């Protein structure tokens, strides 16, 4: 009887000091509580054996928090081999949870299973399409695996997920500059980075832009302005805001070296807004720049018809008949004009 009373006294003494109860002793919760205390203090080495004791009990072996924290402990102490069975168990239990999947992927990286890590990150962004950092990390792993093209595609997607995608633009710029020595595209993405950078970083970035462009700064800046203009306009078009798309494109008319894509985009937006005279002006500019195809003559003819200029329409449609891709439609329109 005395032994029993002494035991009970000791248990209640422990409970008073550490917050343990008889139930805790049976379930191993005392180990978990102490492990969590060490974990919160970043004392991972001390936490590991306590988590192991807690998880050794059959009823606790699939405890998510314990498995996750133990996996973190092993990673933080540089022992991925020992921690891998635990993060693997957790990933099998709940692979849809973002932090579990990301930690599992990083374990695979540490264990030199790069292809497996890439597949896990691909699954992560399918399940969590707005997780910006997973796109960044997937791109880095793809580069390390020799797949630069896909990495860039992933980083480009990332730029649309965040208001200020600093990492994505930086990685894109570096990839073009260091891998392919493509200074034009390196400048473009570095310039994007400059736009969103905090003021205290702009001077440093301006020096980088000058170093990339060298004597071609004006040409590189023109390319940046024109491409950015087209991107903004396309975003407005996707939203059905043709008026803002038109204003955006109109602001770039005086840029040097405007290209076919810009002119075709501008003409299409002008037609959407029924500004046929402007569309005619743009198509004539295409022809003056030596950009010639059946589509331009066909659309020019249609715009002339919209503005009542039948003679000019006939001349353009006759030119469109010379091109295989527009011959049938151009002839049909010419026949309707003759009939009218």
Secondary structure, 3 states (H helix, E strand, C coil): CHHHHHHHHHHHHHHHHHCCCHHHHHHCHHHHHHHHHHHHCCCHHHHHHHHHHHHHCHHHCCCHHHHHHHHHHHHHCCCHHHHHHHHHHHHHHCCCCHHHHHHHHHHHHHCCCHHHHHHHHHHHHHHCCCCHHHHHHHHHHHHHCCCHHHHHHHHHHHHCCCCCCHHHHHHHHHHHHHHCCCHHHHHHHHHHHHHHCCHHHHHHHHHHHHHHHHHHHHHHHHHHHHHHHHHHHHHHHHCCCHHHHHHHHHCCCCCCCCCHHHHHHHHHHHHHCCCHHHHHHHHHHHHHCCCCCHHHHHHHHHHHHHCCCHHHHHHHHHHHCCCCCCHHHHHHHHHHHHHC
